[in-house]
Amino acid sequence: MYIKPLSIGNITIKNNILLAPMAGITDLPFRIIGKENGAGLTFTEMASAKAIFYGDEKTKKLLMTQGEQGPIRSTDFWK
């Protein structure tokens, strides 16, 4: 396996191992475990744009990133 740093725009990630967004799977604890086990980049669960627009509480829980290392962009929806 060829592991190397990955650059996306002006962000450099420590490696090219990515944990894909998976509905019903990639909640906060799963993403933290993925990072602890070497994933260079993790994604929140897939969420409905309509639910984000209306501030749905269940969707907020799906996209929670508290305690995760950055860069984190999903919190921009809740400002």
HTML snippet that shows the backbone in 3Dmol.js (N, CA, C, O; Angstrom):
<script src="https://3Dmol.org/build/3Dmol-min.js"></script>
<div id="view" style="width:600px;height:400px;position:relative"></div>
<script>
const pdb = `
ATOM      1  N   MET A   1       0.850  -1.168   0.000  1.00  0.00           N
ATOM      2  CA  MET A   1       0.000   0.000   0.000  1.00  0.00           C
ATOM      3  C   MET A   1       0.902   1.240   0.000  1.00  0.00           C
ATOM      4  O   MET A   1       1.886   1.295   0.738  1.00  0.00           O
ATOM      5  N   TYR A   2       0.572   2.206  -0.808  1.00  0.00           N
ATOM      6  CA  TYR A   2       1.361   3.423  -0.921  1.00  0.00           C
ATOM      7  C   TYR A   2       0.654   4.541  -0.162  1.00  0.00           C
ATOM      8  O   TYR A   2      -0.337   5.092  -0.642  1.00  0.00           O
ATOM      9  N   ILE A   3       1.161   4.873   1.018  1.00  0.00           N
ATOM     10  CA  ILE A   3       0.571   5.912   1.855  1.00  0.00           C
ATOM     11  C   ILE A   3       1.434   7.164   1.764  1.00  0.00           C
ATOM     12  O   ILE A   3       2.647   7.118   1.966  1.00  0.00           O
ATOM     13  N   LYS A   4       0.782   8.287   1.453  1.00  0.00           N
ATOM     14  CA  LYS A   4       1.504   9.553   1.325  1.00  0.00           C
ATOM     15  C   LYS A   4       0.582  10.693   1.728  1.00  0.00           C
ATOM     16  O   LYS A   4      -0.636  10.514   1.756  1.00  0.00           O
ATOM     17  N   PRO A   5       1.134  11.864   2.040  1.00  0.00           N
ATOM     18  CA  PRO A   5       0.290  13.024   2.347  1.00  0.00           C
ATOM     19  C   PRO A   5      -0.602  13.371   1.147  1.00  0.00           C
ATOM     20  O   PRO A   5      -0.244  13.110  -0.002  1.00  0.00           O
ATOM     21  N   LEU A   6      -1.746  13.951   1.426  1.00  0.00           N
ATOM     22  CA  LEU A   6      -2.715  14.298   0.392  1.00  0.00           C
ATOM     23  C   LEU A   6      -3.059  15.781   0.523  1.00  0.00           C
ATOM     24  O   LEU A   6      -3.362  16.253   1.619  1.00  0.00           O
ATOM     25  N   SER A   7      -3.013  16.512  -0.583  1.00  0.00           N
ATOM     26  CA  SER A   7      -3.378  17.925  -0.579  1.00  0.00           C
ATOM     27  C   SER A   7      -4.679  18.123  -1.340  1.00  0.00           C
ATOM     28  O   SER A   7      -4.846  17.637  -2.458  1.00  0.00           O
ATOM     29  N   ILE A   8      -5.600  18.851  -0.707  1.00  0.00           N
ATOM     30  CA  ILE A   8      -6.863  19.221  -1.329  1.00  0.00           C
ATOM     31  C   ILE A   8      -6.967  20.731  -1.169  1.00  0.00           C
ATOM     32  O   ILE A   8      -7.194  21.226  -0.065  1.00  0.00           O
ATOM     33  N   GLY A   9      -6.802  21.456  -2.255  1.00  0.00           N
ATOM     34  CA  GLY A   9      -6.767  22.915  -2.171  1.00  0.00           C
ATOM     35  C   GLY A   9      -5.604  23.352  -1.311  1.00  0.00           C
ATOM     36  O   GLY A   9      -4.466  22.949  -1.552  1.00  0.00           O
ATOM     37  N   ASN A  10      -5.876  24.176  -0.303  1.00  0.00           N
ATOM     38  CA  ASN A  10      -4.812  24.650   0.573  1.00  0.00           C
ATOM     39  C   ASN A  10      -4.699  23.833   1.862  1.00  0.00           C
ATOM     40  O   ASN A  10      -4.010  24.241   2.797  1.00  0.00           O
ATOM     41  N   ILE A  11      -5.370  22.689   1.913  1.00  0.00           N
ATOM     42  CA  ILE A  11      -5.340  21.815   3.089  1.00  0.00           C
ATOM     43  C   ILE A  11      -4.503  20.582   2.771  1.00  0.00           C
ATOM     44  O   ILE A  11      -4.702  19.938   1.741  1.00  0.00           O
ATOM     45  N   THR A  12      -3.565  20.257   3.661  1.00  0.00           N
ATOM     46  CA  THR A  12      -2.776  19.039   3.509  1.00  0.00           C
ATOM     47  C   THR A  12      -3.161  18.072   4.613  1.00  0.00           C
ATOM     48  O   THR A  12      -3.174  18.431   5.791  1.00  0.00           O
ATOM     49  N   ILE A  13      -3.473  16.852   4.229  1.00  0.00           N
ATOM     50  CA  ILE A  13      -3.892  15.796   5.139  1.00  0.00           C
ATOM     51  C   ILE A  13      -2.718  14.844   5.315  1.00  0.00           C
ATOM     52  O   ILE A  13      -1.954  14.620   4.376  1.00  0.00           O
ATOM     53  N   LYS A  14      -2.567  14.274   6.529  1.00  0.00           N
ATOM     54  CA  LYS A  14      -1.371  13.489   6.842  1.00  0.00           C
ATOM     55  C   LYS A  14      -1.190  12.248   5.979  1.00  0.00           C
ATOM     56  O   LYS A  14      -0.060  11.799   5.782  1.00  0.00           O
ATOM     57  N   ASN A  15      -2.282  11.681   5.456  1.00  0.00           N
ATOM     58  CA  ASN A  15      -2.153  10.523   4.564  1.00  0.00           C
ATOM     59  C   ASN A  15      -3.354  10.431   3.632  1.00  0.00           C
ATOM     60  O   ASN A  15      -4.303  11.207   3.742  1.00  0.00           O
ATOM     61  N   ASN A  16      -3.297   9.474   2.717  1.00  0.00           N
ATOM     62  CA  ASN A  16      -4.364   9.326   1.720  1.00  0.00           C
ATOM     63  C   ASN A  16      -5.356   8.220   2.065  1.00  0.00           C
ATOM     64  O   ASN A  16      -5.976   7.639   1.175  1.00  0.00           O
ATOM     65  N   ILE A  17      -5.506   7.931   3.349  1.00  0.00           N
ATOM     66  CA  ILE A  17      -6.501   6.954   3.795  1.00  0.00           C
ATOM     67  C   ILE A  17      -7.753   7.725   4.193  1.00  0.00           C
ATOM     68  O   ILE A  17      -7.726   8.518   5.135  1.00  0.00           O
ATOM     69  N   LEU A  18      -8.851   7.493   3.474  1.00  0.00           N
ATOM     70  CA  LEU A  18     -10.091   8.237   3.682  1.00  0.00           C
ATOM     71  C   LEU A  18     -11.190   7.313   4.181  1.00  0.00           C
ATOM     72  O   LEU A  18     -11.322   6.188   3.700  1.00  0.00           O
ATOM     73  N   LEU A  19     -11.979   7.779   5.140  1.00  0.00           N
ATOM     74  CA  LEU A  19     -13.137   7.054   5.637  1.00  0.00           C
ATOM     75  C   LEU A  19     -14.360   7.680   4.978  1.00  0.00           C
ATOM     76  O   LEU A  19     -14.726   8.813   5.292  1.00  0.00           O
ATOM     77  N   ALA A  20     -14.987   6.953   4.074  1.00  0.00           N
ATOM     78  CA  ALA A  20     -16.081   7.490   3.263  1.00  0.00           C
ATOM     79  C   ALA A  20     -17.331   7.796   4.091  1.00  0.00           C
ATOM     80  O   ALA A  20     -17.549   7.182   5.136  1.00  0.00           O
ATOM     81  N   PRO A  21     -18.153   8.745   3.627  1.00  0.00           N
ATOM     82  CA  PRO A  21     -19.424   9.012   4.311  1.00  0.00           C
ATOM     83  C   PRO A  21     -20.381   7.857   4.072  1.00  0.00           C
ATOM     84  O   PRO A  21     -20.641   7.484   2.928  1.00  0.00           O
ATOM     85  N   MET A  22     -20.908   7.286   5.161  1.00  0.00           N
ATOM     86  CA  MET A  22     -21.832   6.162   5.045  1.00  0.00           C
ATOM     87  C   MET A  22     -23.036   6.424   5.944  1.00  0.00           C
ATOM     88  O   MET A  22     -22.889   6.549   7.160  1.00  0.00           O
ATOM     89  N   ALA A  23     -24.222   6.507   5.354  1.00  0.00           N
ATOM     90  CA  ALA A  23     -25.434   6.780   6.115  1.00  0.00           C
ATOM     91  C   ALA A  23     -25.653   5.678   7.154  1.00  0.00           C
ATOM     92  O   ALA A  23     -25.599   4.491   6.832  1.00  0.00           O
ATOM     93  N   GLY A  24     -25.898   6.078   8.387  1.00  0.00           N
ATOM     94  CA  GLY A  24     -26.146   5.135   9.463  1.00  0.00           C
ATOM     95  C   GLY A  24     -24.891   4.539  10.077  1.00  0.00           C
ATOM     96  O   GLY A  24     -24.990   3.731  11.001  1.00  0.00           O
ATOM     97  N   ILE A  25     -23.716   4.913   9.592  1.00  0.00           N
ATOM     98  CA  ILE A  25     -22.461   4.327  10.081  1.00  0.00           C
ATOM     99  C   ILE A  25     -21.511   5.384  10.633  1.00  0.00           C
ATOM    100  O   ILE A  25     -21.022   5.241  11.754  1.00  0.00           O
ATOM    101  N   THR A  26     -21.244   6.431   9.879  1.00  0.00           N
ATOM    102  CA  THR A  26     -20.164   7.357  10.232  1.00  0.00           C
ATOM    103  C   THR A  26     -20.606   8.452  11.208  1.00  0.00           C
ATOM    104  O   THR A  26     -20.519   9.642  10.906  1.00  0.00           O
ATOM    105  N   ASP A  27     -21.079   8.028  12.377  1.00  0.00           N
ATOM    106  CA  ASP A  27     -21.401   8.985  13.427  1.00  0.00           C
ATOM    107  C   ASP A  27     -20.117   9.407  14.137  1.00  0.00           C
ATOM    108  O   ASP A  27     -19.036   8.918  13.808  1.00  0.00           O
ATOM    109  N   LEU A  28     -20.229  10.301  15.095  1.00  0.00           N
ATOM    110  CA  LEU A  28     -19.063  10.868  15.765  1.00  0.00           C
ATOM    111  C   LEU A  28     -18.141   9.799  16.367  1.00  0.00           C
ATOM    112  O   LEU A  28     -16.937   9.844  16.112  1.00  0.00           O
ATOM    113  N   PRO A  29     -18.650   8.837  17.157  1.00  0.00           N
ATOM    114  CA  PRO A  29     -17.740   7.834  17.731  1.00  0.00           C
ATOM    115  C   PRO A  29     -17.001   7.018  16.666  1.00  0.00           C
ATOM    116  O   PRO A  29     -15.822   6.711  16.836  1.00  0.00           O
ATOM    117  N   PHE A  30     -17.674   6.668  15.582  1.00  0.00           N
ATOM    118  CA  PHE A  30     -17.034   5.899  14.516  1.00  0.00           C
ATOM    119  C   PHE A  30     -15.918   6.703  13.852  1.00  0.00           C
ATOM    120  O   PHE A  30     -14.851   6.163  13.556  1.00  0.00           O
ATOM    121  N   ARG A  31     -16.164   7.998  13.618  1.00  0.00           N
ATOM    122  CA  ARG A  31     -15.135   8.846  13.006  1.00  0.00           C
ATOM    123  C   ARG A  31     -13.931   9.004  13.914  1.00  0.00           C
ATOM    124  O   ARG A  31     -12.793   9.004  13.444  1.00  0.00           O
ATOM    125  N   ILE A  32     -14.170   9.140  15.217  1.00  0.00           N
ATOM    126  CA  ILE A  32     -13.058   9.256  16.167  1.00  0.00           C
ATOM    127  C   ILE A  32     -12.230   7.977  16.162  1.00  0.00           C
ATOM    128  O   ILE A  32     -11.000   8.042  16.148  1.00  0.00           O
ATOM    129  N   ILE A  33     -12.880   6.817  16.172  1.00  0.00           N
ATOM    130  CA  ILE A  33     -12.163   5.541  16.109  1.00  0.00           C
ATOM    131  C   ILE A  33     -11.371   5.439  14.810  1.00  0.00           C
ATOM    132  O   ILE A  33     -10.234   4.967  14.814  1.00  0.00           O
ATOM    133  N   GLY A  34     -11.958   5.876  13.703  1.00  0.00           N
ATOM    134  CA  GLY A  34     -11.256   5.864  12.423  1.00  0.00           C
ATOM    135  C   GLY A  34      -9.994   6.705  12.457  1.00  0.00           C
ATOM    136  O   GLY A  34      -8.944   6.279  11.977  1.00  0.00           O
ATOM    137  N   LYS A  35     -10.097   7.913  13.031  1.00  0.00           N
ATOM    138  CA  LYS A  35      -8.928   8.796  13.154  1.00  0.00           C
ATOM    139  C   LYS A  35      -7.858   8.169  14.041  1.00  0.00           C
ATOM    140  O   LYS A  35      -6.670   8.218  13.722  1.00  0.00           O
ATOM    141  N   GLU A  36      -8.288   7.577  15.163  1.00  0.00           N
ATOM    142  CA  GLU A  36      -7.343   6.942  16.080  1.00  0.00           C
ATOM    143  C   GLU A  36      -6.605   5.774  15.423  1.00  0.00           C
ATOM    144  O   GLU A  36      -5.492   5.432  15.821  1.00  0.00           O
ATOM    145  N   ASN A  37      -7.229   5.172  14.423  1.00  0.00           N
ATOM    146  CA  ASN A  37      -6.634   4.024  13.744  1.00  0.00           C
ATOM    147  C   ASN A  37      -5.994   4.388  12.412  1.00  0.00           C
ATOM    148  O   ASN A  37      -5.733   3.512  11.587  1.00  0.00           O
ATOM    149  N   GLY A  38      -5.740   5.677  12.197  1.00  0.00           N
ATOM    150  CA  GLY A  38      -4.925   6.094  11.066  1.00  0.00           C
ATOM    151  C   GLY A  38      -5.602   6.745   9.884  1.00  0.00           C
ATOM    152  O   GLY A  38      -4.917   7.107   8.928  1.00  0.00           O
ATOM    153  N   ALA A  39      -6.908   6.913   9.899  1.00  0.00           N
ATOM    154  CA  ALA A  39      -7.562   7.584   8.771  1.00  0.00           C
ATOM    155  C   ALA A  39      -7.097   9.035   8.695  1.00  0.00           C
ATOM    156  O   ALA A  39      -7.104   9.753   9.696  1.00  0.00           O
ATOM    157  N   GLY A  40      -6.693   9.457   7.504  1.00  0.00           N
ATOM    158  CA  GLY A  40      -6.245  10.832   7.311  1.00  0.00           C
ATOM    159  C   GLY A  40      -7.400  11.806   7.204  1.00  0.00           C
ATOM    160  O   GLY A  40      -7.255  12.983   7.533  1.00  0.00           O
ATOM    161  N   LEU A  41      -8.553  11.322   6.746  1.00  0.00           N
ATOM    162  CA  LEU A  41      -9.712  12.184   6.545  1.00  0.00           C
ATOM    163  C   LEU A  41     -10.975  11.371   6.770  1.00  0.00           C
ATOM    164  O   LEU A  41     -11.113  10.270   6.237  1.00  0.00           O
ATOM    165  N   THR A  42     -11.894  11.911   7.556  1.00  0.00           N
ATOM    166  CA  THR A  42     -13.186  11.263   7.766  1.00  0.00           C
ATOM    167  C   THR A  42     -14.293  12.237   7.379  1.00  0.00           C
ATOM    168  O   THR A  42     -14.071  13.446   7.307  1.00  0.00           O
ATOM    169  N   PHE A  43     -15.457  11.713   7.138  1.00  0.00           N
ATOM    170  CA  PHE A  43     -16.608  12.519   6.723  1.00  0.00           C
ATOM    171  C   PHE A  43     -17.780  12.263   7.644  1.00  0.00           C
ATOM    172  O   PHE A  43     -17.922  11.164   8.181  1.00  0.00           O
ATOM    173  N   THR A  44     -18.628  13.271   7.835  1.00  0.00           N
ATOM    174  CA  THR A  44     -19.865  13.077   8.579  1.00  0.00           C
ATOM    175  C   THR A  44     -20.800  12.216   7.751  1.00  0.00           C
ATOM    176  O   THR A  44     -20.556  11.967   6.570  1.00  0.00           O
ATOM    177  N   GLU A  45     -21.872  11.765   8.382  1.00  0.00           N
ATOM    178  CA  GLU A  45     -22.876  11.010   7.646  1.00  0.00           C
ATOM    179  C   GLU A  45     -23.506  11.895   6.579  1.00  0.00           C
ATOM    180  O   GLU A  45     -23.476  13.122   6.674  1.00  0.00           O
ATOM    181  N   MET A  46     -24.070  11.263   5.576  1.00  0.00           N
ATOM    182  CA  MET A  46     -24.789  12.031   4.560  1.00  0.00           C
ATOM    183  C   MET A  46     -26.069  12.564   5.202  1.00  0.00           C
ATOM    184  O   MET A  46     -26.733  11.862   5.964  1.00  0.00           O
ATOM    185  N   ALA A  47     -26.400  13.791   4.889  1.00  0.00           N
ATOM    186  CA  ALA A  47     -27.560  14.429   5.505  1.00  0.00           C
ATOM    187  C   ALA A  47     -28.371  15.171   4.449  1.00  0.00           C
ATOM    188  O   ALA A  47     -27.843  15.608   3.427  1.00  0.00           O
ATOM    189  N   SER A  48     -29.634  15.299   4.717  1.00  0.00           N
ATOM    190  CA  SER A  48     -30.550  15.992   3.820  1.00  0.00           C
ATOM    191  C   SER A  48     -30.311  17.499   3.868  1.00  0.00           C
ATOM    192  O   SER A  48     -30.251  18.082   4.951  1.00  0.00           O
ATOM    193  N   ALA A  49     -30.177  18.120   2.724  1.00  0.00           N
ATOM    194  CA  ALA A  49     -30.006  19.569   2.662  1.00  0.00           C
ATOM    195  C   ALA A  49     -31.230  20.271   3.234  1.00  0.00           C
ATOM    196  O   ALA A  49     -31.106  21.316   3.872  1.00  0.00           O
ATOM    197  N   LYS A  50     -32.404  19.707   3.009  1.00  0.00           N
ATOM    198  CA  LYS A  50     -33.636  20.296   3.537  1.00  0.00           C
ATOM    199  C   LYS A  50     -33.620  20.276   5.072  1.00  0.00           C
ATOM    200  O   LYS A  50     -34.011  21.254   5.709  1.00  0.00           O
ATOM    201  N   ALA A  51     -33.171  19.173   5.659  1.00  0.00           N
ATOM    202  CA  ALA A  51     -33.094  19.070   7.120  1.00  0.00           C
ATOM    203  C   ALA A  51     -32.089  20.069   7.681  1.00  0.00           C
ATOM    204  O   ALA A  51     -32.320  20.655   8.739  1.00  0.00           O
ATOM    205  N   ILE A  52     -30.976  20.267   6.979  1.00  0.00           N
ATOM    206  CA  ILE A  52     -29.986  21.258   7.408  1.00  0.00           C
ATOM    207  C   ILE A  52     -30.589  22.655   7.346  1.00  0.00           C
ATOM    208  O   ILE A  52     -30.427  23.449   8.273  1.00  0.00           O
ATOM    209  N   PHE A  53     -31.282  22.952   6.257  1.00  0.00           N
ATOM    210  CA  PHE A  53     -31.893  24.267   6.084  1.00  0.00           C
ATOM    211  C   PHE A  53     -32.854  24.589   7.219  1.00  0.00           C
ATOM    212  O   PHE A  53     -32.851  25.707   7.735  1.00  0.00           O
ATOM    213  N   TYR A  54     -33.688  23.607   7.616  1.00  0.00           N
ATOM    214  CA  TYR A  54     -34.682  23.831   8.650  1.00  0.00           C
ATOM    215  C   TYR A  54     -34.155  23.594  10.068  1.00  0.00           C
ATOM    216  O   TYR A  54     -34.906  23.743  11.032  1.00  0.00           O
ATOM    217  N   GLY A  55     -32.869  23.224  10.212  1.00  0.00           N
ATOM    218  CA  GLY A  55     -32.270  23.060  11.533  1.00  0.00           C
ATOM    219  C   GLY A  55     -32.788  21.861  12.301  1.00  0.00           C
ATOM    220  O   GLY A  55     -32.939  21.928  13.521  1.00  0.00           O
ATOM    221  N   ASP A  56     -33.063  20.768  11.610  1.00  0.00           N
ATOM    222  CA  ASP A  56     -33.579  19.552  12.238  1.00  0.00           C
ATOM    223  C   ASP A  56     -32.611  19.039  13.316  1.00  0.00           C
ATOM    224  O   ASP A  56     -31.413  18.910  13.067  1.00  0.00           O
ATOM    225  N   GLU A  57     -33.132  18.751  14.502  1.00  0.00           N
ATOM    226  CA  GLU A  57     -32.295  18.339  15.631  1.00  0.00           C
ATOM    227  C   GLU A  57     -31.604  16.988  15.393  1.00  0.00           C
ATOM    228  O   GLU A  57     -30.446  16.824  15.778  1.00  0.00           O
ATOM    229  N   LYS A  58     -32.280  16.026  14.774  1.00  0.00           N
ATOM    230  CA  LYS A  58     -31.650  14.730  14.494  1.00  0.00           C
ATOM    231  C   LYS A  58     -30.489  14.896  13.515  1.00  0.00           C
ATOM    232  O   LYS A  58     -29.462  14.228  13.636  1.00  0.00           O
ATOM    233  N   THR A  59     -30.661  15.774  12.568  1.00  0.00           N
ATOM    234  CA  THR A  59     -29.599  16.023  11.593  1.00  0.00           C
ATOM    235  C   THR A  59     -28.412  16.694  12.259  1.00  0.00           C
ATOM    236  O   THR A  59     -27.266  16.394  11.924  1.00  0.00           O
ATOM    237  N   LYS A  60     -28.666  17.598  13.196  1.00  0.00           N
ATOM    238  CA  LYS A  60     -27.571  18.227  13.943  1.00  0.00           C
ATOM    239  C   LYS A  60     -26.739  17.171  14.658  1.00  0.00           C
ATOM    240  O   LYS A  60     -25.512  17.262  14.689  1.00  0.00           O
ATOM    241  N   LYS A  61     -27.403  16.165  15.234  1.00  0.00           N
ATOM    242  CA  LYS A  61     -26.685  15.088  15.922  1.00  0.00           C
ATOM    243  C   LYS A  61     -25.838  14.278  14.940  1.00  0.00           C
ATOM    244  O   LYS A  61     -24.721  13.879  15.270  1.00  0.00           O
ATOM    245  N   LEU A  62     -26.359  14.034  13.741  1.00  0.00           N
ATOM    246  CA  LEU A  62     -25.597  13.291  12.732  1.00  0.00           C
ATOM    247  C   LEU A  62     -24.317  14.018  12.344  1.00  0.00           C
ATOM    248  O   LEU A  62     -23.293  13.388  12.080  1.00  0.00           O
ATOM    249  N   LEU A  63     -24.380  15.341  12.311  1.00  0.00           N
ATOM    250  CA  LEU A  63     -23.255  16.151  11.848  1.00  0.00           C
ATOM    251  C   LEU A  63     -22.383  16.688  12.983  1.00  0.00           C
ATOM    252  O   LEU A  63     -21.480  17.490  12.743  1.00  0.00           O
ATOM    253  N   MET A  64     -22.648  16.249  14.221  1.00  0.00           N
ATOM    254  CA  MET A  64     -21.882  16.737  15.364  1.00  0.00           C
ATOM    255  C   MET A  64     -20.395  16.409  15.199  1.00  0.00           C
ATOM    256  O   MET A  64     -20.037  15.289  14.834  1.00  0.00           O
ATOM    257  N   THR A  65     -19.546  17.381  15.468  1.00  0.00           N
ATOM    258  CA  THR A  65     -18.106  17.208  15.308  1.00  0.00           C
ATOM    259  C   THR A  65     -17.342  17.560  16.582  1.00  0.00           C
ATOM    260  O   THR A  65     -16.115  17.656  16.553  1.00  0.00           O
ATOM    261  N   GLN A  66     -18.034  17.752  17.682  1.00  0.00           N
ATOM    262  CA  GLN A  66     -17.393  18.149  18.934  1.00  0.00           C
ATOM    263  C   GLN A  66     -16.313  17.145  19.336  1.00  0.00           C
ATOM    264  O   GLN A  66     -16.565  15.943  19.414  1.00  0.00           O
ATOM    265  N   GLY A  67     -15.116  17.652  19.589  1.00  0.00           N
ATOM    266  CA  GLY A  67     -14.014  16.806  20.018  1.00  0.00           C
ATOM    267  C   GLY A  67     -13.161  16.244  18.903  1.00  0.00           C
ATOM    268  O   GLY A  67     -12.141  15.611  19.176  1.00  0.00           O
ATOM    269  N   GLU A  68     -13.545  16.457  17.655  1.00  0.00           N
ATOM    270  CA  GLU A  68     -12.757  15.957  16.531  1.00  0.00           C
ATOM    271  C   GLU A  68     -11.669  16.948  16.160  1.00  0.00           C
ATOM    272  O   GLU A  68     -11.808  18.154  16.365  1.00  0.00           O
ATOM    273  N   GLN A  69     -10.584  16.419  15.610  1.00  0.00           N
ATOM    274  CA  GLN A  69      -9.512  17.272  15.118  1.00  0.00           C
ATOM    275  C   GLN A  69      -9.919  17.846  13.770  1.00  0.00           C
ATOM    276  O   GLN A  69     -10.662  17.214  13.018  1.00  0.00           O
ATOM    277  N   GLY A  70      -9.433  19.041  13.467  1.00  0.00           N
ATOM    278  CA  GLY A  70      -9.775  19.710  12.211  1.00  0.00           C
ATOM    279  C   GLY A  70      -8.968  19.211  11.050  1.00  0.00           C
ATOM    280  O   GLY A  70      -8.114  18.349  11.255  1.00  0.00           O
ATOM    281  N   PRO A  71      -9.172  19.689   9.840  1.00  0.00           N
ATOM    282  CA  PRO A  71     -10.155  20.735   9.536  1.00  0.00           C
ATOM    283  C   PRO A  71     -11.580  20.194   9.563  1.00  0.00           C
ATOM    284  O   PRO A  71     -11.835  19.067   9.139  1.00  0.00           O
ATOM    285  N   ILE A  72     -12.489  20.996  10.058  1.00  0.00           N
ATOM    286  CA  ILE A  72     -13.897  20.605  10.142  1.00  0.00           C
ATOM    287  C   ILE A  72     -14.705  21.690   9.459  1.00  0.00           C
ATOM    288  O   ILE A  72     -14.521  22.873   9.746  1.00  0.00           O
ATOM    289  N   ARG A  73     -15.584  21.310   8.572  1.00  0.00           N
ATOM    290  CA  ARG A  73     -16.379  22.288   7.831  1.00  0.00           C
ATOM    291  C   ARG A  73     -17.885  22.152   8.093  1.00  0.00           C
ATOM    292  O   ARG A  73     -18.623  23.105   7.842  1.00  0.00           O
ATOM    293  N   SER A  74     -18.364  21.012   8.585  1.00  0.00           N
ATOM    294  CA  SER A  74     -19.809  20.834   8.726  1.00  0.00           C
ATOM    295  C   SER A  74     -20.418  21.792   9.729  1.00  0.00           C
ATOM    296  O   SER A  74     -21.601  22.111   9.615  1.00  0.00           O
ATOM    297  N   THR A  75     -19.654  22.267  10.715  1.00  0.00           N
ATOM    298  CA  THR A  75     -20.213  23.179  11.712  1.00  0.00           C
ATOM    299  C   THR A  75     -20.598  24.524  11.117  1.00  0.00           C
ATOM    300  O   THR A  75     -21.336  25.287  11.741  1.00  0.00           O
ATOM    301  N   ASP A  76     -20.110  24.823   9.919  1.00  0.00           N
ATOM    302  CA  ASP A  76     -20.471  26.073   9.272  1.00  0.00           C
ATOM    303  C   ASP A  76     -21.982  26.177   9.038  1.00  0.00           C
ATOM    304  O   ASP A  76     -22.514  27.282   8.934  1.00  0.00           O
ATOM    305  N   PHE A  77     -22.674  25.038   8.957  1.00  0.00           N
ATOM    306  CA  PHE A  77     -24.121  25.051   8.715  1.00  0.00           C
ATOM    307  C   PHE A  77     -24.894  25.597   9.901  1.00  0.00           C
ATOM    308  O   PHE A  77     -26.004  26.097   9.718  1.00  0.00           O
ATOM    309  N   TRP A  78     -24.359  25.523  11.095  1.00  0.00           N
ATOM    310  CA  TRP A  78     -25.136  25.827  12.310  1.00  0.00           C
ATOM    311  C   TRP A  78     -24.836  27.200  12.876  1.00  0.00           C
ATOM    312  O   TRP A  78     -25.306  27.517  13.969  1.00  0.00           O
ATOM    313  N   LYS A  79     -24.075  28.029  12.179  1.00  0.00           N
ATOM    314  CA  LYS A  79     -23.778  29.369  12.685  1.00  0.00           C
ATOM    315  C   LYS A  79     -24.942  30.292  12.477  1.00  0.00           C
ATOM    316  O   LYS A  79     -24.872  31.466  12.842  1.00  0.00           O
TER     317      LYS A  79
END
`;
const viewer = $3Dmol.createViewer("view");
viewer.addModel(pdb, "pdb");
viewer.setStyle({}, {cartoon: {color: "spectrum"}});
viewer.zoomTo();
viewer.render();
</script>
